[in-house]
């Protein structure tokens, strides 16, 4: 499994500000199925057959082209995909040796549904005579020609067209040799175009500006933090390229070496290992690696500039080659888990014809590259160890220490399993679902709710989808595990049962659910439990968070209703707006906990309209300091901080 490089402190995970969901202020109770029923007598003849244009199809089946829609509260939401597709064209130009600067500006970034995005590269510029076709006709472009683009990161002739079709305003300008061409579109339809000679000298390149369609991306709001992280990753993956976002510049001269340095800080046990291969008929490989004292493994993997959150062939081949390189150097048959425990690494590969296992390009499927990657990584690791004797000694010490810890941990695990078998044959407090993460497409939507006591889980039990939604009920506040050895969590009955339920009692690879959803009450006790769980995950299973598996469930705080209409509100502002709209006779109910929401009501909040806030961190190196501050033994310092901020907020 791999990690997502988008991250911040624990306190912000519990209630992120920038990542707050900006959805409609109120929700109404769902209509009955009868109102949406299709008549069994509907006429089906030639008149019902429709042929859509490419752009119409993009607008009607948007998810097929850009994945999820969203409102900008998640880094994978569609508006960021639109931005990515435009920037990718500039990256492609840089890869081919044209242009070392890409400028991105987003005006009115803080105004929901109105942001204007501008991206300017300084590459060769789209050929003027084909400008309109290149941004509006599917399967038109130069990325099918290896002489022009060898390692394209875009959608091969689809990306810019999707941006065009999904924007209420789309303008593109190409500049080549003192001449220009311009085209302006609205929702994919050409409004005007012109060509001419420039009056003054301007550098060649392409400029694209667009406004995402608010009819498709409801109340969207760009998160500057998400964009900065994406742009920073672009810099790491393209050493020597300068990218700017709203006048803030990002550049890297050492590629993945800089990425890993930023992520690990001073937590490395030895100096970073780094290797960048030459372009070959197979492609190009770049790796960086080190070990830390953290539990588990952390990986950043990329294909042609695309972050692959679920890894794939290139990552599994890297792990295999990494192990073989170490075994060859030390001439010892070290076990894989002892070598990889504590590893932090980055892998980037450039291929001519990458094959991804999903539309969102999260996992690489090219099996033919395995042998090449394994061999090149093996040779690179072995060579680096020969050239860095001091680092090789520290790495061997780490491997030996891992062997010792594994032996001790296995004994503790055996005791925990034996004790669990005596209690029950099944996992206590777990109400499982049918499909799990390893069940292919059926398991992609699987999730487990971690609830606060039996009363809180009651409503979820009655209203959940038993096919994909499981529930694990906590007794209350779990143990604060900050600073404790890993063996301690196996001696804690509740935490052990939680690990068993999640399938991570051996390692992360056994994870049974795509999403781990923390569902606690929106009060002080609920927030405390939330932070205790996050401390548990960040301390021992950090990759669950960095790979994007952990979420916070948002449920309404208020219900405002009359005899004719019911609205659910998530903030006091939404409550006031709903009360004003429904009139003074409306009844307002404050939900103090999940257990107060009836199963009949709760179903809509964990169904199609479920609101999940992804838990993320900005950089790995900030995690130890944050955990120490919020969950450590510095009570006086923490109390002073809380009191100071309470006073400031009150003022």
N, C-alpha and C positions, 0 to 999 in steps of 0.2 A: 504494500500500500504506500501511497505517497502523501505528501503534505501540501497544503495550500499556503502560499506565501502571502497571506493577508491577515494581520493579527494585532491585538491590543491587550490592555490590562484586564485583570479579572473583574474589577468593579464595572468596567465599561461593558464587559460581556453580558453582565446581568441585566443591564438596562442601557444599551447603546444609544447614543444621541444621534450621530450621523446616520446610523443604519436603521433608524426608526421607520416603521412601516407607515407610508403615507397613502392610506387607502381612503375610500369614501368615508365621510365623517360618521355615517350611521349605516346600520344594516337592518333590513327588514326581514321578517319571518318568511321562509321560503313558501312559494305558492304550491298548491296541491298538484300532484302529478296529472290529475285529470285535465287541468287547464292546458297542459303541454302535450297531451296525447295526440298522436297523429291518426287521422281517420283511416280506418281499414278499407274504406271505399275510395281512397284518393286515386285519381286517374293516373296511370303510368303508360305513357305513349311517347312518340318521337318528340313531341313538344317539350317533354321534361328533360331531354338530353341537352346538356350545356357544354360548350367548349370555352374554356377560359384562356385568356392571354397569359403569358408568363408572369407579368406583373400582377394581374388579377389573382393568379394562383398564389403568389407570395403573400398578398394581403389577406386572402381567405384562409390559407394554411400556413400562417406565419411560423408556427412552431417547427415545421419541417425544415425551415431555413436558418432560424436563429435560436432554436431551443425555446426556453421559457420566455414569457413576456415580462412580468414583474413591473415594479414601480421604481426600481433603482436601489432598493434596500438590501439587495443581495448582489455580490460582485459578479454573479453569473446571469443577471437579468439582461434582457434583450437590448436595452439602450447602450450597454457597455459592449455588446457584440457588434452593434452598428459602428461604434467608435473604433473598435478593434479592426474591423474590416477595412476602414479607410486608412488607418495608420499602417496596417499590414502592407498596403500597396507601396508606401514609402519605404518600409523595411525591405521589400523585395528589390526596390531600386538600389538601396545601399548594399545589399548582398551581391548584386551584380556590379558593384563598383561605381555607382552613380549617386552623388549627394551624401553629405555627412551630417545633415541637419534636418529634423522634422519638427515643425512648430504646431502645437495644438492650443487653441484658445476656446473656452466655453463662456459665452456671455450669458448673463442672467442665470447663472448656475443655481442660484438660490430661489428661483421662481418656479414653482411646480408647473410642469407642462409647457414651459416657454423657452427652454434653453436653446441657444443657437451655437452649434458646434462648427469650428473652423479648423481644418488641418491643411498644412502647406508643406510639401516636400520639395526637394531641390534635385530631383532625378532628371530623367530624360524628358518627362512630360508625355502625356498620351498623344499619339499621332493625331494631328489636328483634323484630318479628314475622316477619322473614325471615332471622334469624341462622343457623339450622341449614341452610337451603337455600343460603345464600350461600357456605358453606364446605364443602358436601358434594354439591351437585347441579351437574353440568357444565352450562355455558351458562346459568347463572343469575347475574345481577349487574346493576349499574347502568352498567357501562362501555359498554353498547350504546346508552346514551342520551346524546346530545351535550349536552343541557341540564345534565346532572349531571357528566359527565367529558368534557372536550374533547380533552386530550392525555394519554391513559393510557399509562403505562410498563409496566403489568403484562401478563398473558397473556389479558386480556379474558374473564374468567369461568372461567379454568382454573387459574391460579396457586395460589391458596389451597387449592383442592380437591386439587391435586397434593401440596402440603405435608401436608395432612390424611391422604391415602391412604398416604403414605410415612413416617409417623411412628408410633412405638409409643405415644406420648402426644401429644394435640393438644387444647389448651384455648383457647377464644376467649371474650372478654367484651366486650360492647358497652355503652357508657354514653351515655344521651341524656336530657337534661332531668330529672336526678334519679332516673331509673329505669335498670335494667340487665337484661341477658339473658346467660346463660352456657350454653355447651355443651362437653361433654368427649367426645372420640373416642379410639378405639384402632384404628390401621390403617384409618381411614376409617369405622369403625362407631360409631354413636352409643351412648355409655354412659349419659349423663345430661344433662339440660338443665333450666334453671329461669329464672324471671323474678321481678322484685320491685322494690321501691323502696329507694333508698339511705338509710341512716340519717344519713349526713353528706354534705356537698356535695363532689362530685368532678367534675373537669373532664370534659367530653364527650370521646369518642374510642373507640378500639378497642385491646384488648390481646390478643396472640396468644402462646402459648407452645407449644413442641413439642420432642420428642426424636426425631431421625432414626432410622429403623429400622435397627439394626445388621445385620439379616438381608439388607438390600439394600445398605447402605453398609458394607462389611466393614472393621472396625477403623478407622473414620474418626476423624480428629482435626482439629479446626478450627485453622487457622493465623491467629493474631491479626494478623499483618502483612498478610496478604491482605485481611482484613476492614477494617482501618484504611484501606487504600488505596481500597477500594471506597466506604467511608463518606466519605472525603475527596473523592472524585470526585462523590458525591451533593451535597456542600456546594458544590463549584465549579459544578455544573449548576443549582443552585437557590439563588441568592444570597438571603441573608436567612433561610434555614432553618438551624436548629441541630440537629445530630445528635450523639448521644453513644453511645459504645461502651465498655462496662465503665467508665463514669464519665469517660472521656476525650472532651472536646467538640471538635467540628469545625464551623466556620462560615466562610462566605466572603461578603464584601460586594460584591466586584467580579467574581464569576463566573469566566469563562474567563481573564480578565486575571490573576487570582490563580493559576490553574492554570499558565499559561505562565510566570509569574514564578517559581513554585516549581520548575518543570522546568529553566529555563534559567539561573537565578541571575544572575550578573554577566557571563555570556558573550554577551549581546546586543550587536549592532553599533549598534543605535539603540533608542530607547524603543519599548515595545510598542505595536503598533497594535491598536485595539479598536473593536468595533461591536456594538450590540445593537438589532435591529429591533423594531418594534411587532407586536403580534398582528394578523394579517390573515386573509383567507379562505384564503390559501395555507398559513399557519402562522406560525412565528416563527423567525428566524435570529439566531444569535450567533456572532461570530468573534473570534479574537485571533491576531496574527501578529508575527513578527520574523525576523531573520537572525542566524546565528552563524558562527563560523569552522569549524564541523564540516563533514565531508563528507556529502553526501546530503541527504535531506529527512526531516523528522520530523513526523508528524501525529497528533493526537488527534481522533477523530470520534465523535459521539454522535447518537442519534435517540431522542427522548422519554426521555432519561436512560439509554438502553441504549448501552453502548460497542460500536461497530462496528469490530472489529479488521480486517476486510477492506474497510472503506470503503463504497463504493457511489456512487449517483447524487449525493448531497449533497457528497461529498468531491471527486469528479471535476468537479462544477460549480463548487465553490469554487476549484479550481486554475485552471479556465478563466477565471472572473471575476477572479481575482487577477492573472493575466497581462494580461487586457484592461484592467483598471484602471491598471496600471503603464504599459502601452503608450500609453494615452490621455493620461495625465498628462505623460509625457516626450516624447510625440509621436515615438516611435521604435519600430521594429518589432523589439524585442528578442526573442530566441529563448526558448522556454519553459524549456529546460534551464539557461540563464544566469540567468533570473529565479528559478528554484526552487532552485538549488543553495545549500545552507546554510539553507533555510527551516525554521522550526519554527512550527507553527500548530495551532490548535484550532478545531474547527467543531462547533457543536451546533444541531440543528434540531428543532422540535416540529411534528408533523403529526397531523392527525385520523385518517388511515387509512394508516399506514405499511405497506409491503409488503416483506418481507424475503425474501432468496433462499435461506434455509436455516432449519431449525428452531431453530438456536442464535442467530438474529438477528445474525449477524456482518456482513451486507452488505445495504444498502438497495437496493431495486430500482425505486422509484417514478420512472419516466422523465418523468412529467408535471411534476415540480418543477424540472427542469433550467433552463429559460429563466428562471424566477423567481429561482432562487438565483444564476445567472450575473450577471443584471442587478443584483441587490441588492449582491452582493459587489463588482462593478465600480464601482458608484457609491460604495460605502462606502470602498473603497481609494483611489479618486481624491480624494474629499473629504478623507480623512485626510491624504493627502500634501500637499494645498493648505494645510491647517491646521498642518502640522508641517514647515516648510522645512528645518530642520537634519537631521531624520531622512531627508527626501527626498534630500538631498545624499549622505548616507552610504549609502543604499540604491543610488543610482546608481553610486557608487564600487564597491560590492560587485558589481553586475551587470557593470560593465566589467572588473573583476578576474576574474570568472568566465569572461568571453569569452576573456581572455588565457590562463587556465589550460586551458580546453577546447581551444584551438588547440594548445597545447603537448602536452596529454595525447593528443589524436588522433594526433599524429605518433608519440608513443611507442607507442600502441596498434597503429598500422600496422606499426611495426618488429617488435613482439612477435608479431603475427599472421603476418607474413611468415616470421619465424624458426620459428614453430610449424609452418607448412605444409611447411617443408623437412624437419622431423623425421618427421612422420607425418600422414596424412590424418585420423586419429582422435585423440581426446584420450588421451595416455599414462596408464596406471594407472587408467583408468575402466572399470568393468564396469557398463554401463547397464541400466536396466529398461525395460519396454515403455511403461508409462503415466507421464505427467508432470503437473505442476501444471495445465497448460492443457488437460488432457484431460477436463475436467468432473468428474463424480462419480467416474470411474475413477481420476483423479489425486489425489483428496483424501487418500488413504492413502500416496501416494508418499513415499519417504524415501531419503536417501543416507547411507551410513555412511562417515565419515572415519576410516580405520584407520591404525595405526602399523606400517608395513612389510608386506611380502608374507606373512610367517608369520602375523601377526595376522589378516589378511583371509582367509586360507585357509579357516578354519572357516566364516566368513560366506558365502563364495562357494558352498560346497557345500550350505549349508542355507537360503539366502535364498529369498524369493519373487521369482522373476525378473520377475513382472508389475509389482511396486510397489517393490522394494528394489534400489537401486544401491549400488556400492562405489567409493570413490576411495582408493587406497592411497598414503599419504605415505611418503617415503623415510626419514623419521625426524623430527627436530626441525626445524620450519620456521623461517624467519628471524624474528627479533624486529623487527617493523616500527614499534615505538613511536617517535613523533617524526619519522618519515620522510615525505617528500612522497608524494602519491598516485602520481606517475609511477614511483616506485621499485618498487612492487609489480608493475608491468607489465614490468619488466626482470628480475624474478626468475622463472625458468622454472617452478618448482613452484607458486608462488602464481598465476602466470598460468594454468597448466593447471587449478588448482583453480577459479579464477573461470570459466574456460571450461566446466568440468564442471557448475558450479552454474548457469551461464547468466547470470552477473552481470557479465561483462566489459564490457558497455556500461552497464547500470544495473540496479537492483533489480527493475524490472518484468519482466525476462526470467527470473526465478527458475524453475528447472525442477522443483523438488521442494517438497512441502509441509513436510517436516521435514528438517533437517540434523542428523544424529546423530553426535556426537563419540564414537568408540568406541576408547578407549585403555586400556592396562593400568592396573590399580589400584596403581601403584607411583610412585616419585618421578619417573622419566622420563615416565611416562604423564601424571602431573599437570602436569608442565612443558609437555609438548606441548599439553595441554588449554588451559593459560593462554596459550600462544603463539597458538593458533587464536582464542581469545576476544579477545585483543589485536588480532589482524588484523580480526576482524569489528567490534569496537567502534570501531576507529580509522577504518575506511573504509566499512563497511556496517552501521552501528549499527541500522538499521531491521530487519535480519534478526532481531535479538534482541528489539527492542521490539515487533515484530509477532508474536513467539512462534514463530519458525521454528527456533530452535536448541535442541538437547537434549543431555543426557549419557546415554549408555547404561549401565545398571547390569547387571552380570553377577555370578554367584555367585563368592565367594572360596573356598568349600569344598564338597566333596562327601563326604557321610557315607553309607555303604552297608553292607548285609549281602547275603547271597545272595537274600533275599526282597524287600528294599526299598531304594530309593535316595532320598536327600533332598539338596537343594541349598540352601546357606546363604549369606547375604549379609553376615553379621557374625560375630564370634567368639562372641557370645551365642547366636545361632541355631545355630552349630556345636555348642556345648556342650549346648544343649537337645536337638538331634537325636542327639548321641552318647549322652546319658543315656537317651533314649527307645528307641534301637535296641540299647543294651546295650554292654558292654565289648568284645565281639567285633567291633564295627563297624569298618570301615576308613575312615580320614579322609584325604582328598587336598586339598592346598592348591594352587589354581590360581594360578600366578605371572603368567600372561599369557593373553590371549585365544587365542593359538596353542596352548595346552596343552589347551583344551577341544575334544573331537572334534566333527566336523560333526554326528554323530548326536545328541550331547548339545546342541550349540549351537542347533539348530533351535527348541527350545522357548523359548529365551531371547530370540529375535527374532520370535516368532510372536504368538499371541493374548495371551500373558502377558508380553509385552515390558514392561520397566520403563524408563521414560524420565523423567528429571528435567529439567523445563523451565529454561532459562537465562533469568534476568530481572534487571532492575536496579531499584533503588528510585526514584531520580530521575536525570535526565540530568546535572544539574549535578555529581553526585558522580563521574561516570565519569572525567574528566580527572585528578582528584586520585588516584583509585585506580590508574589505569594508570601514572601517574608514579611512585607509590610501589612498585608491584610489578614494573614492567617498565622503569623509567627507570634513570638512571645513579647513583642514590643508594645504591650498594652498602653502604657502612658503616652507614648508617641502617637499611637493610633487614636487614642481618646482626644488628644489635643488637636489633631488634624480634623477629626469629625466635628468637634465643638466649634472650631474656627470656621469651617465651611457651613455649618448650620447657621451660625451668626451671620455670615456673609449672605447666605441665601435668604435669610429672614429679612435682612436689610434691603 
